[in-house]
């Protein structure tokens, strides 16, 4: 996984990462990721809030799956056992917003601006899990390669919320991307 993150980060920084998009159901992707992460999330209660009848979205299934895996694994690492982790989706006119929220300690405000920088780790000393500080930087690059954005904020009452958006494009962005590659 470390090697994969390093390769993705180098492709992102070189501008060479091209998502292999196709039309997918975001609810199905979330269900798939949570199924694979069941052993990791076993000591937490995962609450899913995905509305029915969401439109399909153009995305690279594996890459956006990696983003979800990273955000959910981070929520598990940084929250006490037995707490809830919420995974939800909301549709706006232009995008789908996917959110992973927890009830952990939250993110120190001074760390929020650099949270998605490569190799950056939150400076909070107590019970800091191991890691290289690559996951969020890679997640940011993968989401941006899809034309989306990602951000983090603290929740009222404690915990952190990570949100990423994926555009709901007019027309067929997959066909437009294929034509661009052929030129």
N, C-alpha and C positions, 0 to 999 in steps of 0.2 A: 504494500500500500504506500509506503514511503517513496519507493522508486516511482510508482505511478504518479504520486503527487508532484514529485520533482520533475518528471517528464511533462506533465500537464502545465506546471508553472513555467517551465522553459518555453513551451509552445505558446502559452498565453503572452509571456513577455516579448516573444519574437513576433507576435501577431500571426502565428501560423496555426492556431487552433481553429478548426472549422467544424462546428457541430454537424453531425449527420442527422438532420431533422427529418421527422415524419410526423404524421398526425397521431396523437395519443390522448388517451383519457387520463387526466391527472389523478382522478380517484383510484384508478387501477394501478398507477405507478406508486402512489402512496401506500396502497394495500400491499403491493409486492414488497416494497422496502420494509414496511413494518413486519411483514412475515419473515423476511430474512433476518431482521434485527430482534426477533422475539427473544433469543437467549440473552442479548445485551440489555433489553428493556424489562426483563423478567421481574426485577425488583422495584419497578415503577408502574404506575397506572397510566397507560397511554389513552388519552381521550381524543377521538377523531371527530372533526366537524367539517364534513364535505357536503355541500348542497347537492341535491339530485339535479340532473339535467345540465351539468356544466358543458360548455362546448369543448370539442377536442382542441388541443393546442399543438402548435408546431414546436417540437423539441427533440433533442437527442436523448432517448430514453436512458441510456447508460450514464451520460454526463449529468443530467438533472437528478437521476437516481443517486449519483455520488454526492451531489449537493445535499439532498435530503439525508443521506446516511451520515454525512459529516455533522449536520445541524442536530440530528437526533442523538448521535453518539456524544456530542458535546453537552447536550442537555442532561444526559445520563451521568456524564463525568462530573458535572459541576452542580449537581443537586443531590440532596440526601435521599437515601433509599426510602421508598414508600411514597414519595411525592408524585404529583401528577405532572405529566408532560402533555401539552396540547398541540395537536397538529391540525391545522385548519386551512381552508381555502375560501377566498372571497373573490367574487367577480365584480369588476368595474366595467365601464363602457369600453376601456382600452386594454385591460389586462386582467390576468388572474394573479392574485396575491396568495402566496403560500406562506404560512406562519408556523413556526415552532416556538412555543413558549413554555417556560418552566417557572417553578417557585423556589429557585435557589437563592443565592446571596445577591444575584444581580451582577452588573459590571461596574467597576469603579468609573465614575464619570471621566476621569482623566485618561482612561484607557479607550473610551469609545471612539475617538477620532482615528486611532491607529490600529484598531482591532482587526482590520482586513489587510494590513500590511504583511508582506512575506516575512516569516521568522519572528513575528511579534507575538509575545505572550503576555497575558495580563500579569501585572506585577504583584498581585495579591499573594502573600506568602503562604497562608495556611492551606494545607491539603491541595497543593497544586499538582494536578495530574501530569504525567509525562506527555511530552509531545514536542514537535519541532516548530510549531507555529506556522504550519503550511496550510492546514485544512481550510481556514476561512479565506486565505488569499486565493487558493485554488477555486473555492466556491464562488468568490466574487468574479474571477475571470471567466468561469464557466457560465454564470448567469449573464454577464455582460456580453459574452460571445453569442448569446441567444437574443440580444437586444433588450435585456431586462436590467434590473437593478437589485441590489441587496443592501440591507441595513440592519442595525441592531439598536435596541433601546431597552431601557429598564421599564419594568411593569410597575404600575401603582400597587403598593402593598408588597412589593418584593418580587424578585425573579427577573428574568430577561426574556426578550422577544426578538427573534430573528425572522425577518420577512424578506422574501424575494418575489419579484414580479416577472411574469412572462407575458409578452405582448400578444394580444388577440388581433392578429393582422387582418386587414382587408385584403381580399384577393387570395392568392396562393403563394405564401412566402417560400414554400419548399420548391416550387417550380421556378420562382424568380432566382432562388439561390443556385439551383442547378444550371440555369441559363448563364448566370454570372460566372460559374466555374468553367463552363464550356467556352467562354469568350477568351 
